[in-house]
Amino acid sequence: MSSATPTTNHDEIRRWAEENNGKPACVKGTGKGKDPGILRLDFDEKEENLEPIDWDTWFDWFEKNELALLKSDDSRFNKLVSRKH
């Protein structure tokens, strides 16, 4: 069984996502104004409820929401979690 490791390093997150064909996205309809809402990473099979955003916007809100990415090095498992816990 693989384990997930947390990271807040932007370069590491982007590199991991792109190595797994992931792109920055947000869940449609969850944002207001400039806030994109719920952040996600979108992989090969595009999900209709996800909307692409650029990396700068994704990381800007990643920081504003004090998130960390739990990721697995041997699968696409990932989860955005609060840094506070």
Residue pairs with C-beta under 8 A, 6 or more apart in sequence:
2 72
2 73
2 74
2 75
2 77
3 72
4 70
4 71
4 72
4 77
4 78
4 79
5 70
5 71
5 72
5 73
6 68
6 69
6 70
6 81
7 13
7 16
7 68
7 69
7 71
8 67
8 68
8 69
8 83
10 59
10 62
13 59
13 62
13 69
13 71
14 55
16 22
16 69
16 71
16 73
16 78
17 23
17 24
17 41
17 78
20 43
20 76
21 43
21 44
22 41
22 42
22 43
22 76
22 78
23 41
23 42
23 43
23 52
24 39
24 41
24 42
24 52
24 53
24 54
24 55
24 57
24 58
25 39
25 40
25 41
25 42
25 50
25 51
25 52
25 53
25 58
26 36
26 37
26 38
26 39
26 40
26 50
26 51
26 53
26 58
27 37
27 38
27 40
27 49
27 50
27 51
28 49
28 50
28 51
29 37
30 36
30 37
30 38
31 37
31 38
35 61
36 51
36 53
36 57
36 58
36 61
39 58
39 61
39 62
39 65
39 67
39 80
40 50
40 80
41 78
42 50
42 52
43 76
62 80
66 82
66 83
66 84
67 80
67 81
67 82
67 83
68 80
68 81
68 82
68 83
69 78
69 79
69 80
69 81
70 77
70 78
70 79
70 80
70 81
71 77
71 78
72 78
